[in-house]
Amino acid sequence: MNPFTTVTLAWQTALVFSLRSFELWTEPHAAQARLTGYALEKQKAFTAGAMAAGAAMLAGQMAPAVMQAAMAPAHRRVQANARKLMRG
């Protein structure tokens, strides 16, 4: 995985976590539903990553390609969340 991509993912993840935490703090009445949605979102990304990694391994790809396939769904979700939260 490209080091720039890794650093960008880490930065975006921290940004999304911080902004979502602030939203939960300012709107506690909606926190339970939002936290449930966030957990489901993570489970979907994890499952998609596991399936992609398995497919990459079955295709005979090397470890870096398998790792990239495993991380791609989570990376796409984090990017989409960061864009959405930055727009307001």
C-alpha positions, 0 to 999 in steps of 0.5 A: 500500500502506498504510504501517502494513501495510508497517511491519508486514510489515517488522517481522514479516519481521525477527522471523521471520528472527531466530527462524528463525536462532536455531532453525537455530543451536540445531539445526544437524543439521536446518539443511539440510532446514529451509533447503531448506523455507524456500527452497521457501516463498519460491519459492512465494510469489514465484510466486504474487505474480508470477501475481497481479500479472500477473492484476491488470495484465491486469484493467487495475488501476493500479500500487498494486493490482498491487503489493498483489496481488504482495505479498499471498502473501508477506505472508500467509506472513510473517504465518503464520510469525510467528504460528506462531513466536510460539506456540512 
